[in-house]
């Protein structure tokens, strides 16, 4: 008897080990095959910039993500971007492994647990954060760790497992702040499993101790800040930071003020769309079946899991007012557990059906159960049916792989990265580039970590060096100067020649790469208006002179004249250099034509006007040259009746 029990135990342990390896290896391999090898812009690239230097990130600081990211940045495996991206792939695989082990504690069927965990692994919104650098995979890993510790305590409600759960809970708070808001659901379940444990002061105090131990990771924030890599230098700023606020106390990212019905309605619709697009109707129906079965098997966790989902939804809407896909991952993980329970229900019902059929067959014969042959047709058909059923259970993950593979494949660098790489190919070594773009972080990363040998001075519009004076200094040092888009303060002083352009659809941004085309030459505009009071019906003549005091010729590409309604433009004096009639657009007179002004020369236009009605009158004249406006002094006067 003992030998049979030991054989069964060894067989179970062997199957558990094999499926554990597979639940980690299969997702990891597919994540690596579709891995983003470079950068995609946005937050991902900001992480990539900060992790290698251990810069303190935005609130809450993400200490575990930062420390783990630093470790991966040091691993001698490919380029830095690849090493950071593969971190997500590894933690994506580890999440699937822990989810498998956790669910298996609940359903006690390794194959069904394996199927459920792979279903989660290949859902589109999880897959596409597991094959690029994101903190979400580490966050999902911690949630899966909590689930594992939760079900471990369910099976063996011992003190050591309680302390393990408390430590896992504390560790989850060192990554993403949403873990704090779903924490009450897990605590509720642990209390419901064995309420008597929490009557013991020692157990409660030690649980609190193990909960707080991982939170010591937050000491990393002031340590790095005092070393010059962050703003957390006081106790107040530390408290603000770890509670999701900036050092000023202002809530980071959003406001927790989205209490209105419209926010809940819109975000609720987004949430439903995300869940449906990931799972589809069949898996959702299986999940509903599984939730009902979970109430029968473990009503405590069923209630706690629904509480978790509600908390996750409410806090996301209150904080953001909308529902990004990564904020649904904890919920999707719980729904994957429901799916696993749904598959278990189907498996149990099929097994029970065969047991009923076999029992009826036995009752119709003289055989006793001990004399029943394992080769009976019913038993053989049962095993065949179960094998076929289990293979059918693999349909969801296999289908998800086939459905999502092409869309989730990031193995080819994105066009935005190629655009930036092309820019660096074009620029001369030792040059300067002035950047105003949402994709600037990709350029910064390439400059610092991939092309340091080019010695490019990379200046963004937030840098105090983003000035015309600094550009002139570069030119004096005979540096080549380039621009990616350009701020108005620079555009007014310099000409640019377009080299490349790209439309970044992700952020709906047109990005232009320009080469320095010389300083813009000043054109002075003067007029001969005589300031006095004018009467109704009086005519006046105003001459505008456009003077080029530069040593090179300059083209004026347009003229614009705005006058108030109580003035009429009668025409132009033919004695002026410009004497063609204007067009009228949006209430403004315009001359759209190239008017060259030779070096140290001038051209003029003579306007013939008439006072139309009493009141305050205004004349505004401007020209366009070198893609910049040059404005004359605005003329204002009174018209009397």
C-alpha positions in Angstrom: 0.0 0.0 0.0 2.8 2.4 1.0 4.7 1.5 -2.2 1.6 2.4 -4.3 1.2 5.7 -2.5 4.9 6.5 -3.0 4.7 5.7 -6.7 1.7 7.9 -7.1 3.5 10.7 -5.2 6.6 10.4 -7.4 4.5 10.4 -10.5 2.6 13.5 -9.4 5.9 15.3 -8.5 7.4 14.3 -11.9 4.3 15.6 -13.8 4.4 18.8 -11.7 8.0 19.3 -12.5 7.6 18.7 -16.2 4.6 21.0 -16.5 6.3 23.7 -14.4 9.2 23.7 -16.8 6.9 23.9 -19.8 4.7 26.7 -18.3 7.9 28.8 -18.0 9.7 27.7 -21.1 7.0 27.9 -23.7 5.9 31.5 -23.0 9.5 32.6 -22.6 10.5 31.1 -26.0 7.6 32.8 -27.8 8.2 36.1 -26.0 11.9 36.0 -27.1 10.9 35.1 -30.7 8.7 38.2 -30.8 10.9 40.4 -28.5 11.4 44.0 -29.2 15.1 44.3 -29.8 15.3 48.0 -29.8 13.0 50.8 -28.5 9.4 51.8 -29.2 9.3 55.3 -27.6 7.0 56.5 -24.8 7.5 55.4 -21.2 9.4 52.3 -22.2 12.3 54.4 -23.5 12.3 56.6 -20.4 12.7 53.4 -18.3 15.6 52.4 -20.6 17.3 55.7 -20.0 16.9 55.6 -16.2 17.6 52.0 -15.4 21.3 51.8 -16.3 22.2 54.8 -14.2 19.7 53.9 -11.4 17.9 57.3 -11.7 15.0 57.6 -9.3 11.8 57.2 -11.5 8.5 59.0 -11.2 6.4 58.4 -8.0 6.2 55.9 -6.4 9.8 55.3 -7.5 9.5 51.6 -8.5 12.5 50.4 -6.4 12.4 46.7 -7.3 11.9 47.4 -11.0 14.8 49.8 -10.9 17.1 47.4 -9.0 16.2 44.4 -11.2 16.5 46.5 -14.3 20.0 47.6 -13.3 21.0 44.0 -12.8 19.8 43.0 -16.3 21.6 46.0 -17.8 24.8 44.5 -16.6 24.2 41.0 -18.1 26.6 40.6 -21.1 23.8 39.5 -23.5 23.4 41.6 -26.7 22.8 45.3 -26.8 21.5 47.2 -23.8 18.0 47.6 -25.2 17.8 43.9 -25.8 18.9 43.1 -22.3 16.3 45.4 -20.8 13.6 44.0 -23.0 14.4 40.4 -22.2 13.9 41.2 -18.5 10.2 41.5 -19.3 10.2 38.2 -21.2 11.8 36.4 -18.3 9.4 37.8 -15.8 6.6 37.1 -18.2 7.6 33.4 -18.2 8.0 33.4 -14.4 4.5 34.9 -14.0 3.1 32.1 -16.0 5.0 29.6 -14.0 3.8 31.0 -10.7 0.2 31.3 -12.0 0.4 27.6 -13.0 1.7 26.6 -9.5 -0.9 28.8 -7.8 -3.9 27.5 -9.8 -2.7 23.9 -9.4 -3.0 24.3 -5.6 -6.7 25.1 -6.2 -7.7 22.8 -9.0 -5.3 19.9 -8.3 -4.9 19.0 -12.0 -1.6 19.8 -13.6 -2.8 19.7 -17.2 -5.8 22.0 -16.7 -3.6 24.4 -14.6 -1.1 24.4 -17.4 -3.8 25.2 -20.0 -5.2 28.0 -17.9 -1.8 29.6 -17.3 -0.8 29.5 -21.0 -4.2 31.0 -21.9 -3.2 34.0 -19.8 0.3 34.1 -21.2 -0.8 34.5 -24.8 -3.6 37.1 -24.3 -2.6 40.0 -26.5 -2.4 42.7 -23.9 -0.1 40.6 -21.7 2.0 39.3 -24.5 2.7 42.8 -25.8 4.1 43.9 -22.4 6.1 40.7 -21.9 8.1 41.2 -25.1 9.3 44.7 -24.4 10.6 46.6 -21.4 7.7 47.4 -19.0 7.3 47.3 -15.2 3.9 45.5 -15.7 5.5 42.0 -16.1 7.2 42.4 -12.7 3.9 43.6 -11.2 2.1 40.6 -12.7 4.8 38.4 -11.3 4.2 39.8 -7.8 0.4 39.3 -8.1 1.0 35.7 -9.2 3.3 35.3 -6.2 0.6 36.5 -3.9 -1.9 34.0 -5.5 0.6 31.2 -5.0 1.2 32.1 -1.4 -2.6 32.5 -0.9 -3.4 29.0 -2.2 -0.4 27.5 -0.4 -1.8 28.9 2.9 -5.2 27.5 1.8 -3.8 24.0 1.5 -1.6 24.3 4.6 -2.8 27.2 6.8 0.5 27.2 8.8 2.2 30.2 10.3 5.2 30.0 7.9 2.8 30.1 4.9 1.0 33.1 6.5 4.3 34.9 6.8 5.2 34.0 3.2 2.0 35.6 2.1 2.6 38.7 4.1 6.1 39.1 2.6 4.7 38.6 -0.9 2.1 41.2 -0.2 4.7 43.7 1.0 7.0 43.0 -2.0 4.2 43.7 -4.5 3.9 47.3 -3.0 7.5 48.0 -4.1 6.6 48.0 -7.7 3.2 49.3 -8.9 0.9 51.3 -6.6 -2.3 49.6 -7.8 -1.2 46.6 -5.7 -2.0 48.7 -2.6 -5.6 49.1 -3.7 -6.3 45.4 -4.4 -4.5 44.3 -1.2 -7.6 44.3 0.9 -9.2 41.6 -1.2 -6.2 39.2 -0.5 -6.2 40.1 3.2 -9.9 39.4 3.4 -9.5 35.9 1.9 -6.6 35.0 4.2 -8.7 36.1 7.2 -11.6 34.0 6.0 -9.5 30.9 5.5 -8.6 30.7 9.3 -10.0 33.6 11.4 -8.7 32.1 14.6 -5.1 32.7 13.5 -5.7 36.5 13.8 -6.7 36.2 17.4 -3.1 35.4 18.2 -1.1 38.6 18.8 2.3 36.9 17.9 1.0 35.7 14.5 -0.4 39.2 13.7 2.7 41.0 14.8 5.1 38.7 12.9 2.8 39.0 9.8 3.1 42.7 10.0 6.9 42.5 10.3 7.2 40.2 7.3 4.9 42.6 5.4 7.1 45.6 6.1 10.5 43.9 5.5 10.3 44.1 1.7 9.2 47.8 2.0 12.8 48.6 3.0 13.6 48.6 -0.7 12.2 52.1 -0.6 15.3 53.2 1.2 16.8 53.1 -2.3 15.0 56.3 -3.2 16.7 58.7 -0.7 20.0 56.9 -1.1 20.1 57.5 -4.8 18.7 61.0 -4.5 21.4 62.0 -2.0 23.9 60.7 -4.6 22.4 63.1 -7.2 20.0 60.8 -9.0 16.6 61.9 -7.7 14.6 64.5 -5.9 13.8 62.6 -2.7 16.1 64.3 -0.2 13.8 65.0 2.8 11.4 63.0 4.9 8.4 64.9 3.6 9.4 64.4 -0.1 10.0 60.7 0.7 6.5 60.3 2.2 5.0 62.2 -0.7 6.9 60.1 -3.3 6.0 56.6 -2.0 2.4 57.6 -1.7 2.2 58.5 -5.4 2.9 62.3 -5.1 5.6 64.5 -6.5 8.0 66.1 -4.0 5.7 69.1 -4.0 2.8 67.0 -2.7 0.8 67.2 -6.0 -0.7 63.9 -7.0 1.5 62.4 -9.8 -0.1 61.6 -13.1 -3.7 62.2 -12.3 -6.0 63.5 -9.5 -8.4 60.9 -8.0 -11.2 63.4 -8.9 -13.1 61.4 -11.6 -16.3 60.9 -9.6 -18.8 61.8 -12.3 -21.1 59.4 -14.0 -19.6 60.1 -17.4 -16.1 59.0 -16.3 -17.4 55.8 -14.9 -19.5 55.1 -18.0 -16.7 55.8 -20.5 -14.1 53.9 -18.5 -16.5 51.0 -17.9 -17.0 50.7 -21.7 -13.3 50.8 -22.3 -12.8 48.1 -19.7 -15.4 45.8 -21.3 -13.9 46.4 -24.7 -10.4 45.4 -23.4 -11.7 42.3 -21.7 -13.7 41.2 -24.7 -11.0 41.9 -27.3 -8.5 39.8 -25.3 -10.8 36.9 -24.4 -13.7 36.7 -26.8 -17.1 35.3 -26.1 -16.2 31.6 -25.7 -13.5 32.2 -23.0 -15.8 34.6 -21.2 -18.6 32.1 -21.1 -16.1 29.5 -19.7 -15.0 32.0 -17.2 -18.5 32.6 -16.0 -19.0 28.9 -15.7 -15.8 28.7 -13.8 -16.8 31.5 -11.4 -20.0 29.6 -10.5 -17.9 26.4 -9.9 -15.4 28.4 -7.8 -18.3 29.4 -5.5 -19.0 25.7 -5.0 -15.3 24.8 -4.5 -14.0 27.8 -2.6 -16.6 30.4 -1.9 -14.2 32.5 0.2 -11.9 33.0 -2.7 -14.7 33.6 -5.1 -16.0 36.5 -3.0 -12.5 37.9 -2.5 -11.7 37.7 -6.2 -14.8 39.6 -7.1 -13.9 42.2 -4.5 -10.5 42.4 -6.1 -12.0 43.1 -9.5 -14.3 45.8 -8.2 -11.5 47.5 -6.3 -9.2 47.4 -9.4 -12.0 49.0 -11.6 -13.0 51.7 -9.1 -9.5 52.9 -8.3 -8.5 53.0 -12.0 -11.5 55.1 -12.9 -11.1 57.4 -9.9 -7.4 57.9 -10.6 -7.3 58.2 -14.4 -10.9 58.6 -15.6 -10.2 56.0 -18.3 -9.0 52.4 -18.6 -5.5 51.6 -20.1 -5.0 47.9 -21.0 -2.1 47.4 -18.5 -4.5 48.3 -15.6 -6.6 45.3 -16.5 -3.9 42.7 -16.2 -4.6 41.9 -12.6 -8.2 41.4 -13.5 -7.4 39.3 -16.5 -5.2 37.1 -14.4 -8.1 36.4 -12.1 -10.4 35.8 -15.0 -7.8 33.3 -16.3 -8.2 31.5 -13.0 -12.0 31.5 -13.6 -11.3 30.0 -17.1 -9.3 27.2 -15.5 -12.1 26.5 -13.1 -14.5 26.4 -16.0 -12.3 23.8 -17.7 -12.1 21.8 -14.5 -15.9 21.9 -14.3 -16.2 20.4 -17.8 -13.5 17.8 -16.9 -15.3 16.8 -13.7 -18.7 16.5 -15.4 -17.3 14.3 -18.1 -15.5 12.1 -15.6 -18.6 11.9 -13.4 -20.7 10.9 -16.4 -18.4 7.9 -17.1 -18.5 6.9 -13.5 -22.3 6.9 -13.5 -22.4 4.8 -16.8 -19.9 2.4 -15.3 -21.8 2.1 -12.1 -25.0 1.3 -13.9 -23.2 -1.3 -16.0 -21.8 -2.9 -12.9 -25.1 -3.0 -11.2 -26.5 -4.9 -14.2 -24.0 -7.7 -13.8 -22.9 -10.1 -11.1 -19.5 -8.6 -10.9 -18.3 -6.6 -7.9 -16.3 -3.5 -8.4 -13.2 -5.4 -7.4 -13.7 -7.8 -10.3 -14.2 -5.1 -12.9 -11.6 -5.3 -15.6 -9.7 -2.1 -16.5 -10.1 -3.3 -20.1 -13.9 -2.9 -20.1 -15.2 -0.9 -23.0 -16.5 1.9 -20.8 -13.2 2.3 -19.0 -11.2 2.3 -22.2 -13.6 4.8 -23.8 -13.4 7.0 -20.7 -9.6 7.3 -21.0 -9.8 8.0 -24.7 -12.5 10.7 -24.1 -10.5 12.3 -21.3 -7.3 12.4 -23.4 -9.3 14.0 -26.3 -10.9 16.5 -23.8 -7.6 17.5 -22.4 -6.2 18.1 -25.9 -9.3 20.2 -26.6 -8.4 22.2 -23.6 -5.2 23.2 -25.3 -7.2 24.9 -28.1 -7.5 28.3 -26.3 -3.8 28.9 -25.8 -2.9 27.5 -29.3 -5.6 29.6 -30.9 -4.4 32.7 -29.0 -0.8 32.1 -30.3 -1.9 31.8 -33.9 -4.3 34.7 -33.6 -2.0 37.2 -31.9 1.5 36.2 -33.1 1.8 38.6 -36.1 0.3 41.5 -34.2 2.4 40.9 -31.1 5.6 40.3 -33.1 8.1 43.1 -32.2 11.2 41.4 -33.6 11.6 43.9 -36.4 12.6 47.4 -35.0 9.7 49.9 -35.3 9.9 52.7 -38.0 10.3 55.4 -35.3 13.5 53.7 -34.2 14.7 53.3 -37.8 14.0 57.0 -38.3 16.2 58.0 -35.4 18.9 55.6 -36.5 18.8 57.2 -39.9 19.3 60.6 -38.3 22.4 59.4 -36.5 23.7 57.9 -39.7 23.4 61.3 -41.4 24.9 63.5 -38.7 28.6 64.3 -38.6 30.5 63.3 -35.5 30.9 66.0 -32.9 27.8 67.9 -34.1 24.9 69.3 -32.1 21.2 68.4 -32.5 18.3 70.5 -31.0 15.2 68.4 -30.4 11.6 69.1 -29.7 9.6 65.9 -30.1 7.7 63.3 -28.1 10.2 60.7 -29.5 13.2 62.6 -28.2 13.9 59.8 -25.6 14.7 57.3 -28.4 17.3 59.7 -29.8 18.7 60.3 -26.3 19.0 56.5 -25.7 20.8 56.0 -29.1 23.1 58.9 -28.4 24.1 57.8 -24.8 24.1 54.0 -25.1 24.4 53.0 -28.8 26.3 55.8 -30.6 28.5 57.4 -27.8 31.4 57.4 -30.2 29.8 60.0 -32.4 30.1 62.5 -29.6 26.8 64.2 -30.5 25.6 67.0 -28.2 21.9 66.1 -27.7 19.8 69.1 -26.5 16.0 68.8 -25.9 13.6 71.8 -25.7 13.5 71.3 -21.9 17.3 71.9 -21.6 18.4 75.4 -20.6 20.9 75.2 -23.6 18.0 75.2 -26.1 18.7 78.8 -27.1 19.7 80.8 -30.1 22.8 82.0 -28.2 23.9 78.4 -27.7 23.5 77.6 -31.4 25.6 80.6 -32.3 28.2 79.4 -29.9 28.2 76.0 -31.6 28.6 77.7 -35.0 31.5 79.7 -33.7 33.1 76.5 -32.7 32.5 75.2 -36.2 30.1 72.5 -35.1 27.5 71.2 -37.5 24.0 71.9 -36.2 20.8 69.9 -36.8 17.2 70.1 -35.6 14.4 67.6 -35.0 11.4 69.9 -35.2 12.1 73.3 -33.8 10.8 75.7 -31.2 9.5 79.2 -32.1 12.4 80.9 -30.3 14.9 79.2 -32.6 12.7 79.3 -35.7 12.7 83.1 -35.6 16.5 83.3 -35.9 17.6 80.4 -38.1 16.8 78.9 -41.5 16.6 75.1 -41.8 16.7 72.7 -44.7 14.6 69.5 -44.5 16.5 66.2 -44.6 14.0 63.6 -43.6 10.5 63.6 -42.2 8.3 60.9 -40.5 4.7 60.6 -39.4 4.6 58.9 -36.0 1.1 57.5 -35.9 1.3 56.4 -32.3 1.2 60.0 -31.0 0.0 61.6 -34.2 3.1 63.6 -34.5 4.9 64.8 -37.7 8.6 64.7 -37.0 11.0 66.7 -39.2 14.8 66.3 -39.3 16.5 69.5 -40.5 20.0 70.7 -41.2 21.1 74.2 -40.3 20.6 76.5 -43.3 22.1 79.7 -42.0 21.0 82.6 -39.7 17.8 84.4 -40.7 18.5 87.9 -41.9 16.7 90.8 -40.4 14.3 92.9 -42.5 13.3 96.2 -41.1 9.9 97.7 -41.9 9.2 101.4 -41.5 6.2 103.5 -42.4 5.5 107.2 -43.0 2.2 107.5 -41.2 1.5 110.9 -39.7 -0.2 110.6 -36.3 -3.2 112.9 -36.1 -7.0 112.8 -35.9 -8.7 111.9 -39.1 -12.3 112.7 -40.1 -15.0 110.6 -41.7 -14.4 110.3 -45.4 -10.8 111.5 -45.3 -8.3 109.7 -47.5 -4.8 108.9 -46.4 -1.7 107.4 -48.0 0.7 105.1 -46.1 4.0 103.9 -47.4 5.7 100.8 -45.9 9.4 100.4 -46.7 11.0 96.9 -46.4 14.7 97.5 -45.8 17.4 94.8 -46.2 20.7 96.0 -44.6 22.3 92.6 -45.1 25.1 91.8 -47.5 23.0 89.1 -49.3 19.6 89.3 -51.1 16.5 88.2 -49.2 13.2 87.0 -50.6 9.9 88.2 -49.1 7.3 85.5 -49.7 4.1 87.1 -48.6 2.6 90.3 -47.2 -0.4 90.6 -44.9 -2.6 93.6 -44.2 -5.2 93.7 -41.4 -7.4 96.8 -41.1 -10.4 97.6 -38.9 -13.9 97.7 -40.5 -14.0 101.5 -40.4 -11.2 101.8 -43.0 -11.4 100.9 -46.7 -8.5 99.9 -48.9 -9.0 101.9 -52.1 -6.0 100.4 -53.9 -2.2 100.8 -54.3 -0.1 103.7 -55.6 1.6 102.6 -58.8 4.7 104.4 -57.7 5.4 101.7 -55.1 7.6 98.7 -55.9 4.7 96.4 -55.1 1.6 97.4 -57.0 -0.3 94.2 -57.7 -3.8 93.9 -56.2 -4.1 91.7 -53.1 -6.5 88.8 -52.4 -8.9 88.7 -49.5 -8.7 85.7 -47.1 -10.3 85.4 -43.7 -10.9 89.2 -43.6 -7.2 89.9 -44.3 -5.5 91.3 -47.5 -2.7 89.1 -48.7 0.0 89.3 -51.4 1.4 85.8 -51.9 4.3 86.1 -54.3 8.1 86.3 -54.0 9.4 89.8 -53.8 13.2 89.9 -53.8 15.1 92.5 -51.9 18.7 93.0 -53.0 21.6 93.4 -50.5 21.6 96.8 -48.9 18.4 97.8 -50.7 14.8 98.2 -50.1 11.3 97.8 -51.7 8.1 99.6 -50.8 4.3 99.4 -51.0 2.0 102.5 -50.9 -1.5 101.9 -49.5 -4.4 104.2 -50.5 -7.0 104.2 -47.7 -10.1 106.0 -46.7 -11.8 106.6 -43.4 -15.2 104.9 -43.5 -16.8 105.5 -40.1 -16.0 107.1 -36.8 -14.2 105.2 -34.0 -10.8 103.8 -33.2 -9.0 102.5 -36.3 -6.0 100.1 -36.5 -3.7 99.0 -39.3 -1.5 95.9 -38.9 1.1 95.1 -41.6 3.5 92.1 -41.6 5.6 90.2 -44.1 6.9 86.6 -44.3 10.6 86.0 -45.1 12.6 82.9 -44.4 9.5 81.2 -43.0 9.3 83.9 -40.3 7.0 86.9 -39.7 8.5 90.4 -39.6 6.0 92.9 -38.3 5.7 96.6 -38.7 4.7 98.8 -35.8 0.9 98.8 -35.4 -0.8 102.0 -36.4 -3.7 103.3 -34.3 -5.7 106.5 -34.7 -9.1 108.0 -34.1 -11.7 108.8 -36.8 -14.1 111.6 -35.9 -17.5 112.3 -37.5 
